[in-house]
Amino acid sequence: QGDQLMPHRTLARPREAFLSHSARDRAFVKKLAQELKLHGVRSWHSEAHIVGAQQWHDAIGNALARCDWFLLILSPHAVRSKWVKRELLYVLQEDRYSDRIVPILRKPCDHSRLSWTLASFQMVSFAGGFEVGCRSLLRVWGLGGTASTPPQRQPHTG
């Protein structure tokens, strides 16, 4: 089923990745965003980038229009979120997100509640722990290192 790790085929590193999630998965998303930043991957998620009176709808729409990757954080809370569903439906119809949607299985859930198409995606599973999940996610873009440890640069010889 969809609980497989992403293949080792590497794709272009994101300019900016949209992190779609339920508000109840906020702590996980914040930690994931920090890990991505350590590896040079910029990300956008609602808590960090929507300020005070700014309209949620407009801020999310602008970010979806700007970002070039979509990371879908799957959990029992996420599959019941109308905002997560709206974000997913938007990117599924955008050609520029083709091959740039990465479902991240944070916790087992019935992801078909969001879209029947998710069964066709290979997922990055965090069932084995945060560090293992981060390594699998970073491999999507050909990035090495482990969680909290960015890849080391090779000494310059010559």
N, C-alpha and C positions, 0 to 999 in steps of 0.2 A: 504494500500500500504506500502511502505518502510519507512514511516515517524513515525514508532512506536519506543518507547523506548526499550532499551535492557531489556531482562527478568532479574529477580533477581537471576538467577542461577549464582553463582560465579565461576570464572575460575582462573587458576594460575596467580599470579602477574608476569608481564613481567620482564625479566632480562633487556631487552632494547626494546623499541617500536620505530618502524620506522614511522615517520610522513610524509605521502605522500601528497603533496599540490602543488598548483600553486604559483608561485612567487608573484602573486598579493594578496595572502592570508597570506603573510609573517608576518604581525603584529599579526593576530589571532594565527598563529602557534607558534610564539615566546611566547605569553601570555599563550597558552595551555602548552607548554613545561615547563614554569616556574611553573605552577600549578601542573603538573605531578611530577616535581622534589620535590615540597613541600610535596608530599605524597609518596616519596620514589620510584618513577617510573622514571628510566632513559629513555631518548628518544634521537633519532637522527633525525635531519632535515638538509637539504642541506645548508642553510645559515650559520648555526652555526658550521658546521663541514667540509666544503670544503674550503680550503685555497688557495688563489692566483692561481698559475699555476697548481695545482693538477687537474687531469682530472676528469670532472664531471662523466663521464661514469664509470670509475673505482671506484671512491669514493662511488657512489650510489650502484654499484654492491657489493662492500665489505660490506657496511652497510646492504643491504638486506640479504646477506649471514650470517651476524652476529646476527641481531636482531631476536627476537622470537615472536613479535607481529607487526601487520601492522594496523596503524590507517590512514584511507583514508579521508582526509578533502574534503568534497564535496561542490562545489560552481559552479556558472556559468563559472568562469575562469578555475576551475579544470577540468571540463568535456571537455574543449577544449584543454587541455594540452597534448601534445604527451608524455611527460615524466611521467606524472601521469598515463596515460594509460599503458605505458611500465612497470612501477613498479607494477601496479595492475595485469597485465597479468602474470608477473613473479610469484607473490605470489599465484595466483590462481592455478598454476600448481605445487606448492611445498607442499608436504604432511605435512611438519612440521608447515605450517601456517593454517592447517585445524582447524577450530573453533577459530582462533586467528586473524581474520580480522574484524575490527570494522569500518564500514562506519560512519562518523560523518557528519551529515547534517548541515553545517554552514549556507548556504543559499539555498532556493529552486532552484532546477536545474533538468535538464533531465539527470539523472545519467545513463540511458540506453546507452547514447553516449559512455560511458567508457566500459561497459560490460552489456549484458543482464542478467548476473547472479546476479547483485546487487539487483534486485527485490526480490530475495530470502533471503537476509540478513535483519535482524532487525537493524535499525539504531539508533544511539544516536543523538537526535535532539537538536540543540542549538537555535531553534526557540523561546523558552521561555526565552532566555537570557543566558549569559555566565555561571553564577553560577549554574543555573538549569541543563544546559548541562554537566558541570563538575561533578556535583553530580551523574548524570545518568552514566557517563563514569566510575567514580570511583567505582560505584556499580558492574560493570562488574567483578572487581577483589576483591570485598568484602571489599573495603576500605571506611571508613567513612569520616566524616568531610565535610566541604563545601569548595567552592573555596576560596583560600587564607587562609584557616583555616585547618591546618593538624589535623588529629585525635589526641585527647588527650590521654595520657597514664593513665591507672588506677593507683592510688597510691598503692604502695606495702605495704600490711599489713601482719603482721605475725610475 
